[in-house]
Amino acid sequence: MPSSQEIKAAIGEQIDREFEPSLEYVAIASSLTSEGLTELVELFYRQAEEERDHAMHFGKYYRGMREARGLSQPFPRPTARL
């Protein structure tokens, strides 16, 4: 059985895997906007929203798991810098 640390790390990694393509889809949609490809723009924005929603579901699950088990550490902070 995986330890709570391993579970926490796996959920954090999955959240990253969901948010990363979401941002990429937004970037693609933004670049297509200037091309006038409205249907593709909408497709990529919808896909970005779906990926973001997946990440948020994992985040809510993790938050509930932390509260239920009394874990004090949140999942890992993002590594990207603005």
SULLINFEN-V480739 format. One record per helix or strand. SS is the DSSP state (H for helix, E for strand). FROM is the first residue (numbers start at 0). TO is the last residue. If there is no record, write none. Layout:
[[SS	FROM	TO] [SS	FROM	TO]]
//
This chain:
[[H	3	32] [H	37	68]]
//
